[in-house]
Amino acid sequence: MNIARVRWACRRGMLELDVLFQPFVEKHYEAMSDTDKAVFVRLLACEDPELFAWFMGHEQCPDPELAAMVITVRGREAP
């Protein structure tokens, strides 16, 4: 997926997710491996309530690759 489409997919219905995804894409997406980019794009295909629960720590993501990407995105949050 090209960067413009990824940026567009980062625009979510929840501000909390926008605040996580948009800065992450701007700062880190281009430097990611193709494999990690593919996992991130899969993460973006998930529904907002699921993403919110995973990122806020209310639920554990059942997919190990997506769970690792959640940790990666959270670990690179802007201060």
C-alpha positions in Angstrom: 0.0 0.0 0.0 1.4 3.4 -0.9 2.1 6.0 1.8 -0.8 8.2 0.8 -3.3 5.3 1.3 -1.7 4.4 4.6 -2.0 8.0 5.8 -5.6 8.0 4.8 -6.3 4.7 6.6 -4.8 6.2 9.7 -7.6 8.7 9.9 -10.0 6.9 12.2 -13.3 7.6 13.8 -11.7 7.9 17.2 -9.4 10.7 18.2 -7.4 8.4 20.5 -6.4 6.3 17.5 -5.7 9.3 15.3 -3.2 10.5 17.9 -1.4 7.2 17.8 -1.4 6.3 14.2 -0.8 9.6 12.4 2.5 10.5 14.1 3.7 6.9 14.0 3.2 6.8 10.2 4.9 10.2 9.7 7.9 9.3 11.8 8.4 5.5 11.3 6.5 3.9 8.4 9.0 4.6 5.6 11.9 3.0 7.6 9.9 -0.1 8.4 10.6 -3.4 6.6 8.1 -4.6 4.0 7.0 -7.3 6.4 6.3 -4.8 9.2 4.5 -2.5 6.8 2.2 -5.3 5.7 1.5 -6.1 9.4 0.7 -2.4 10.1 -1.6 -2.3 7.1 -3.4 -5.4 8.5 -3.7 -3.6 11.8 -5.3 -0.6 10.1 -7.9 -3.0 8.6 -9.2 -3.8 12.1 -12.3 -2.1 13.5 -11.9 0.9 15.8 -13.4 -0.7 18.9 -10.9 -3.6 18.7 -8.0 -1.3 18.1 -9.1 1.0 21.0 -9.3 -2.0 23.3 -5.9 -3.3 22.3 -4.1 0.0 22.5 -5.7 1.0 25.8 -4.8 -2.4 27.3 -8.4 -3.5 27.9 -8.0 -6.6 25.7 -5.1 -8.6 24.3 -5.0 -9.0 20.5 -5.4 -12.6 19.6 -3.1 -12.4 16.5 0.6 -12.5 17.6 1.8 -10.3 14.7 -0.8 -7.6 15.3 -0.2 -7.8 19.0 3.5 -7.1 18.4 2.7 -4.2 16.1 0.4 -2.7 18.8 3.4 -2.8 21.2 5.7 -1.3 18.5 3.3 1.6 17.8 2.7 2.2 21.5 6.4 2.1 22.2 7.1 4.9 19.7 4.4 7.3 20.9 5.5 10.9 20.8 6.2 12.3 24.3 
